[in-house]
Structure formats: C-alpha cells, structure tokens
Amino acid sequence: MLVYAALPLYKNYADRYRMFMSMCDHGARVRMLLLHGEHPRLESPPPGFEQLSIREGTSFFTRRADLRKLIVPAPKAERTVVHDTGLLQMGQVLRHRGPFAPTHRTVRNVLALYSPTISFLLQGHWLRAEGRAVNLSELKYYLRKHVPHVLAELLFCHLADGVTGNTQEIVDDLGHYYGVPRPRTRFIPAEVDTRFFTPGPVRRGPLNLPPEPKLVLFVGNYQRRKGVDILLRAFDQASLQLPDARLILLGGFADTGRNWVQPLVDSLACAPRVEFRPAVDQETLRDYYRSVDLLVCSSRHEGSPRVIKEAMACGTPVVSTRIPGALAIDPHARAIEFVPVDRPEEMARAIQGLLTVPSRHQARSQAGLQLTRETLSPLAIARRYLDFYDDIFRFEGPS
C-alpha cells in the first residue's frame, strides 16, 4: 500500500509526522508532504519513507499545480491512500483529473477531522464561565475561527471515502449533522511520541520553579472552553489544605482577551500562588511535565487533548474533566483521575488526593505510562489507520 499524507507543518504536528512514518514499520510505503515549512532531518528514515516538498507561499487555491506533479498513484494494482487533514485537496487532485480517473478502484481518499467542530458551536461550551459575560472580541474570535471550519467539513467529508475523528463525539457528529454513513467513519485517537515524551530528570531550577512546593500544571490557551475559571476555583479550594502548593499555567489568551479571567484571579485567596507563563517549545514543555507533580485538564470541550497524553508519557499523573475527548484516551479511568465538568469542589478533592496520597499518585503515574506505550504510541495508532484503510477499499467511492 502507498500512503500520501499531508500535514500543515512539522512544528505543531511532530507526533502525527512520526505516526505516518511508523506506517512503514507495518509494511506500507509513505510519501510525506508538508504544506508549509521544512521537513525534519532524519538520520535513518525507515525503508519506504519519502519526504515531499512544495513551493513556499502556496495556499489551498494555488498549490494544485504542485500537487499534480507530486501525487501519482502506485503502479499496477497496488492500492493508494491519500490522507488529508482538515480539507480535502490531495485526494481530489488525484481522483478527479482525467488521466487517473480510471484508477478509482485502487485509490481512496481519507479525511481526518479534529474537534471542536459543529457540536462545539451548537452546545455553547465556548460561552460558559460563571459570572463572566462574553465580550464582542471573544464572540468574533470563535465565530471567525470555527464557522468556516464547519462549512468546509460539511462539503469535504462527502467527497472522501473515509473520515476519521480523534474522538467518538466527532464520529457521532459526522452521522448526526453531516449524514456520513457510519461504515465510512472511524474513531482513532491522536498519538503521542513515546520516544520523545518519556520520564526524565526533574529540572525545577532551570525552569525557575520553586524547589519544595507541590506544583500543579495547566497547559493550553486560557479560553472559556478550557475551563480555566473552574481550575482556578478548584485550586483555591485545594490550597486550603495544601498551603505550599503552586499553580503554573502555560499558554496564552489568543484573541479572547485576558479581562475575562483576571478579575477572578484577583478575587481568590490563592492569587499569590498562581502564575501565568507564556507557551514554551516542546523540549521545555517536556521538562515541565517531568518537574511538576500533577497536570490538570479542566476543559468543558476538547478533541483528543494532547497535553494529557504527553504528561502521562512523562509519568505525570493527570486530573481531567469527564469530557468525551479525555474519556476516549482512558475509557476505563485507570490512569486519569476524572471529575465532572464545572464542578470545582470535586476537582479540588482530586487534586488534594493525588498530591497527599503517594500510593495513589504512583499508581496513576504507572498506569499512564503503560497506557501511552501500549495503545497511544505512533506505531500503535499507525496500525489502526492502516486497518481503516483496508476497510474503506470495500466501498466503490464517496457517499
């Protein structure tokens, strides 16, 4: 099988890049295309792996000529899968141009979707925050970001032979809102690079972190859907029993503005022990995971939270809200300590329990390491995609 895979750029998709590369370990040939930026230098790429490049500065509307030169079907009867992310562009170039139209029986298009999508907008998770009204800049930010996404998904998912979602919620939405037949869809969680994210030395000094206190970490944008307000209230309650604990938040406010959350921070007794820090590179983020005692995901809505998997792969226990994206990672709750959404008192109890009971902390840490290595590694997720590719060759064409 020949697989063409496209990613926007390497920097933000290193784990996914490694997953596609791992398909070669299962016997596939992979031709990897980055739409922006350069490929990483590989000392020893696996047999059958090839890096493809296009001209700088192209867009969805202008890169078609480049794709026509690069995307060609496998010879003879070998099957070809074209795997696009977000928007279907490579597959349509190959399937629907004249000379290759007869090859449709040996060519399939796969489209990968990531949450939040249409249910995110309709259910209003992006509007919620107790006592904090949504301002115009936040409203414009979400509508500008997500409405075009939904419209594009509605079109392109019907041009694909198969569509994957990184949560079961996305797969359900494909049928409920978009009318895509269930056999053409598949839930496949996002992978984590378990060769990069591993347990390692604590480096609090270089990170300018206090050496003694218990440290709780949050990673992500400070948006309403991330539940930062819930985390702050929970930490305020937990710190009554853990007066030396500190909360470190890594991320940024994007276009949603700081003013929605800053008044809440100022009103809490724990404010002197809360620190907002800017986003960091992957190497530094790994050091944070290794150096803190706990990661908290307080989101009201997520796709497949990457930070949860990265932290677990580093041996860091996780407290998370019981959202579909997190439940898909650990459906039996063996590694993640789950709490209901919008319940700061229960989140506070979970934080206290993991920070004060060493055996509970150790058990969650070990379960997270086992889970990521066995079921979420690039090699494991690559096998699930290849199985889906095999299945969609039973269909004649898009629905």
C-alpha positions in Angstrom: 0.0 0.0 0.0 1.2 3.5 -0.9 0.1 6.3 1.5 0.3 10.0 0.7 0.0 12.1 3.9 -0.3 15.8 4.2 0.3 18.0 7.3 0.2 21.8 7.6 3.7 22.0 9.1 6.1 19.9 11.2 6.4 22.1 14.3 2.9 21.6 15.6 2.4 18.0 14.2 5.6 16.2 15.1 3.7 13.3 16.8 1.5 12.9 13.8 4.5 13.0 11.5 6.1 10.2 13.5 2.9 8.2 13.3 2.8 8.3 9.5 6.4 7.4 9.4 5.6 4.4 11.6 3.3 3.0 8.9 6.5 1.9 7.1 7.2 -0.4 10.1 3.9 -2.1 9.2 4.9 -2.6 5.5 3.4 0.4 3.9 5.2 3.0 1.7 4.6 6.6 2.8 5.2 9.8 0.9 5.0 12.7 3.4 4.0 16.2 2.3 4.3 19.3 4.4 2.2 22.2 3.1 4.3 24.8 4.9 7.9 24.8 6.2 10.6 22.2 6.0 10.8 18.6 6.9 12.9 17.4 9.8 16.3 16.0 9.0 16.2 12.2 9.5 19.4 10.3 10.2 17.9 6.9 9.3 14.4 7.1 7.8 12.6 3.8 7.5 12.6 2.0 4.2 9.7 3.2 2.1 9.5 6.7 3.6 9.9 9.7 1.3 9.7 13.5 2.1 7.9 15.7 -0.5 8.0 19.5 -0.6 6.0 22.2 -2.4 6.8 25.8 -3.2 6.8 28.3 -0.3 3.8 30.6 -0.2 1.2 28.4 -1.8 -2.4 28.2 -0.5 -5.3 25.9 -0.8 -6.2 27.6 -4.1 -2.7 27.9 -5.6 -0.9 24.7 -4.7 -2.9 22.5 -7.1 -0.2 22.6 -9.8 2.4 21.4 -7.3 0.2 18.6 -6.1 -0.4 17.4 -9.7 3.3 16.8 -10.1 3.8 15.1 -6.8 0.7 13.0 -6.3 0.7 10.0 -8.6 -1.0 6.6 -8.0 1.0 3.5 -7.2 1.9 1.3 -10.2 -0.3 -1.6 -11.4 -2.7 -3.0 -8.7 -1.0 -1.6 -5.6 -3.5 0.4 -3.5 -3.1 4.1 -3.0 -4.5 6.1 0.0 -4.4 9.9 0.1 -4.8 11.1 3.7 -5.7 14.8 4.1 -6.1 16.8 7.3 -9.0 19.2 7.7 -9.5 20.0 4.0 -9.6 17.5 1.1 -7.1 18.7 -1.5 -4.5 16.0 -2.4 -7.1 13.3 -2.9 -9.3 15.3 -5.2 -6.3 16.2 -7.3 -5.6 12.6 -7.8 -9.0 11.0 -8.1 -10.7 13.5 -10.4 -8.2 14.5 -13.0 -8.6 13.0 -16.4 -5.7 10.6 -16.9 -6.2 8.9 -13.5 -10.0 8.8 -13.4 -9.9 5.0 -14.2 -7.7 4.3 -11.2 -10.5 5.0 -8.7 -10.7 1.3 -7.8 -7.2 1.4 -6.4 -7.3 4.9 -4.9 -9.0 6.1 -1.7 -9.3 9.5 0.0 -9.2 9.8 3.8 -10.1 13.0 5.6 -9.0 13.5 9.3 -11.1 15.8 11.4 -10.3 17.3 14.8 -12.6 18.8 17.4 -14.0 21.3 18.2 -16.5 21.1 15.3 -20.2 21.7 14.9 -21.4 20.3 18.3 -18.9 22.6 19.9 -20.6 25.6 18.4 -24.2 24.4 19.0 -23.7 23.3 22.6 -22.1 26.6 23.6 -19.1 25.4 25.6 -17.2 28.4 24.3 -19.7 30.8 26.0 -19.6 29.4 29.5 -17.9 30.9 32.6 -19.9 31.6 35.8 -20.4 35.3 36.3 -18.2 36.3 33.3 -20.1 37.7 30.3 -18.8 37.0 26.8 -17.5 40.2 25.2 -17.6 41.1 21.5 -13.9 40.2 20.8 -14.4 36.7 22.1 -17.5 36.2 20.1 -15.8 37.3 16.9 -12.8 35.1 17.6 -14.8 31.9 17.9 -17.2 32.6 15.0 -14.3 33.6 12.7 -12.3 30.5 13.7 -14.9 27.8 13.7 -17.8 28.6 11.3 -15.6 28.4 8.2 -14.3 25.1 9.6 -17.8 23.6 9.9 -18.8 24.7 6.4 -15.7 23.2 4.9 -16.2 19.9 6.8 -19.8 19.7 5.6 -18.5 19.8 2.0 -15.3 17.8 2.1 -16.5 14.9 4.3 -18.9 13.9 1.5 -16.0 13.9 -1.1 -14.0 11.4 1.0 -14.2 7.6 1.0 -13.4 7.6 4.7 -13.4 10.1 7.5 -11.7 9.8 10.9 -12.2 11.7 14.1 -10.0 11.8 17.1 -13.0 11.4 19.5 -16.1 9.4 19.3 -18.1 12.6 19.5 -16.7 13.7 16.1 -17.7 10.4 14.6 -21.2 10.7 16.0 -21.4 14.3 14.6 -20.5 13.1 11.2 -23.6 10.9 11.1 -25.9 13.2 13.0 -25.2 16.5 11.5 -23.4 15.7 8.2 -25.1 12.5 7.2 -21.9 10.4 6.6 -22.7 6.7 6.7 -21.2 5.0 9.8 -19.1 2.4 7.9 -17.2 5.2 6.3 -16.2 6.7 9.6 -13.8 5.6 12.3 -12.7 6.9 15.8 -8.9 6.8 16.0 -7.3 8.7 18.9 -4.4 11.0 18.3 -1.0 9.5 19.1 1.8 10.7 21.4 5.5 10.3 20.5 6.6 8.0 23.3 10.2 8.1 22.2 10.3 11.9 23.0 7.9 12.2 25.9 9.4 9.9 28.5 10.1 10.1 32.2 13.3 12.0 33.0 15.1 14.3 35.4 13.4 17.0 37.5 14.7 20.4 36.3 13.0 23.0 38.5 16.0 25.2 38.8 16.4 25.9 35.0 12.6 26.4 34.8 12.6 28.9 37.6 10.3 26.8 39.6 10.3 26.7 43.4 12.2 23.6 44.7 9.9 22.4 47.5 6.2 23.1 46.9 3.7 20.8 45.2 3.3 22.1 41.7 0.1 21.8 39.6 0.4 22.5 35.8 -2.1 23.6 33.2 -1.1 23.8 29.5 -3.2 25.5 26.8 -4.9 28.7 25.8 -6.8 30.5 28.5 -10.2 30.2 26.8 -13.6 29.6 28.3 -13.9 26.1 26.8 -10.6 25.2 28.6 -12.3 25.8 32.0 -9.6 28.0 33.4 -12.2 29.6 35.7 -13.1 26.1 37.1 -9.4 25.2 37.6 -8.7 28.5 39.5 -11.7 27.9 41.8 -10.7 24.3 42.4 -7.1 25.3 43.2 -8.3 27.9 45.6 -10.2 25.3 47.5 -7.4 22.7 47.3 -4.9 25.2 48.6 -6.7 25.5 51.9 -5.3 22.0 52.7 -2.1 22.5 50.6 -0.9 25.9 51.6 2.5 25.4 49.9 1.1 24.3 46.5 1.6 26.4 43.4 -0.4 26.6 40.1 1.6 27.2 36.9 -0.4 28.0 33.7 1.5 27.8 30.4 -0.2 29.2 27.3 -1.8 32.5 26.1 -5.0 34.3 25.7 -5.0 34.3 21.8 -7.8 36.7 20.7 -10.1 36.1 23.6 -8.6 38.7 25.9 -7.2 38.5 29.5 -10.0 40.6 31.0 -12.5 37.7 31.3 -10.3 35.8 33.8 -8.2 38.4 35.5 -10.9 39.7 37.9 -11.5 36.1 39.0 -7.8 35.6 39.8 -7.7 38.8 41.7 -10.7 37.8 43.8 -9.2 34.5 45.0 -7.1 33.9 48.1 -4.7 31.7 46.2 -3.8 34.5 43.7 -0.2 34.9 45.0 0.4 31.2 44.3 -0.9 31.4 40.7 1.5 32.2 37.9 0.6 32.7 34.2 3.6 31.9 31.9 3.9 32.1 28.1 3.8 29.0 25.9 7.1 27.1 25.5 8.8 24.8 23.0 8.4 21.1 23.1 11.7 20.4 24.8 10.9 22.9 27.6 7.4 21.6 27.9 8.7 18.1 28.4 10.9 19.4 31.3 7.8 21.0 32.8 5.9 17.7 32.7 8.8 15.9 34.4 9.2 18.6 37.0 5.7 19.1 38.3 3.5 16.9 40.5 0.3 17.0 38.5 -1.3 18.1 35.3 -4.9 19.3 35.3 -7.1 19.4 32.2 -10.2 21.5 33.2 -11.8 21.7 29.7 -15.5 21.9 29.0 -14.9 20.6 25.5 -11.8 19.1 23.7 -10.8 17.0 20.8 -8.1 14.5 22.0 -6.2 16.5 24.5 -2.5 16.2 23.5 -1.3 17.6 26.8 -2.9 14.7 28.7 -1.1 12.1 26.6 2.2 14.0 26.8 2.1 14.3 30.6 1.2 10.6 31.0 4.0 9.6 28.8 6.4 11.5 31.1 5.0 9.7 34.1 3.0 12.7 35.4 -0.5 11.9 36.9 -3.5 13.7 35.4 -6.8 15.1 36.7 -9.3 15.8 33.9 -12.9 16.7 33.4 -15.1 13.9 32.2 -15.3 15.0 28.6 -15.5 12.7 25.5 -12.0 13.6 24.3 -10.4 12.7 27.5 -12.6 9.6 28.1 -11.5 8.3 24.7 -7.9 8.3 25.9 -8.6 6.3 29.0 -12.2 4.8 28.9 -11.6 2.7 32.0 -10.2 5.5 34.1 -7.1 3.5 35.0 -4.7 6.3 34.5 -6.7 9.6 34.6 -8.5 10.9 37.6 -11.8 12.0 36.1 -14.1 14.7 37.6 -17.4 16.1 36.4 -17.4 19.2 34.2 -17.9 22.6 36.0 -17.5 21.1 39.5 -14.6 22.8 41.2 -15.2 21.2 44.5 -14.7 17.7 43.1 -11.7 18.8 41.1 -10.2 20.2 44.3 -10.7 16.9 46.1 -9.0 15.0 43.2 -6.0 17.4 43.3 -5.7 17.0 47.0 -5.9 13.3 46.8 -3.2 12.9 44.3 -0.9 15.4 46.0 -1.3 13.9 49.5 -1.5 10.2 49.0 1.8 8.9 47.5 0.4 5.4 46.6 -2.4 7.0 44.6 0.0 9.3 42.8 2.3 6.4 41.9 -0.5 4.2 40.7 -1.8 6.8 38.3 1.7 7.6 37.1 2.4 3.9 36.3 -1.0 3.4 34.6 -0.4 6.4 32.4 3.0 5.2 31.3 1.6 1.8 30.4 -1.4 3.2 28.6 0.6 5.6 26.3 3.2 3.0 25.5 0.8 0.2 24.6 -2.1 2.0 22.9 -1.2 5.6 22.0 2.3 5.3 20.6 2.8 6.3 16.9 3.3 2.6 16.0 0.0 1.5 17.7 -2.0 4.3 16.1 -0.4 3.7 12.7 -1.8 0.2 12.8 -5.3 1.4 13.4 -5.2 3.8 10.4 -3.9 1.0 8.2 -6.7 -1.2 9.3 -9.2 1.5 8.4 -7.6 2.0 5.0 -8.1 -1.7 4.3 -11.8 -1.4 5.3 -12.6 1.5 3.0 -11.4 -0.3 -0.1 -14.6 -2.3 0.2 -16.5 0.8 -1.0 -16.8 2.0 -4.5 -16.5 5.7 -3.9 -17.6 8.6 -1.8 -21.1 8.8 -0.4 
